[in-house]
Amino acid sequence: MNDSSFDIDKIGGIEGARLVSADGGVIFIKGDIGECAYVVMHGTVQIREGGRVLETVEPGGLFGEMALIESEPRSASAVAAGGTELAVIDRSSFEHLVRDEPGFALMVMRLMSRRLRATLASGRPVLDDPPVGTQKRNTG
């Protein structure tokens, strides 16, 4: 297990849905409203934006967690790379894991830190610019 994966046996103890997807199956699309995160049980998932693969998530890896933390639309798309089985982590299960499993909470923080560093190193904007006309002006 590396810094961005979690003991999937602990996830297996959480009651929740499983999602099975064939190669190329879309898990979610950038801009979707997220209501769950996922842990890869078997297979791999590619996190994509603009036709580029940003990250490949392997067994034990978590993705989609940002939507549960800040209730914002998905920042990228997720697509199965080969057959996959995912544990679906709803908000209640996610909050339980963060609260009751210190290893899970630390893994989430490390994962988000690693992804932020990768974003900064790539030169991609960390935050989208606000729509024109919504910027606050300094009126002194």
Order of alpha helices (4+ residues) and beta strands (2+ residues): alpha-beta-beta-beta-beta-beta-beta-alpha-beta-beta-alpha-alpha
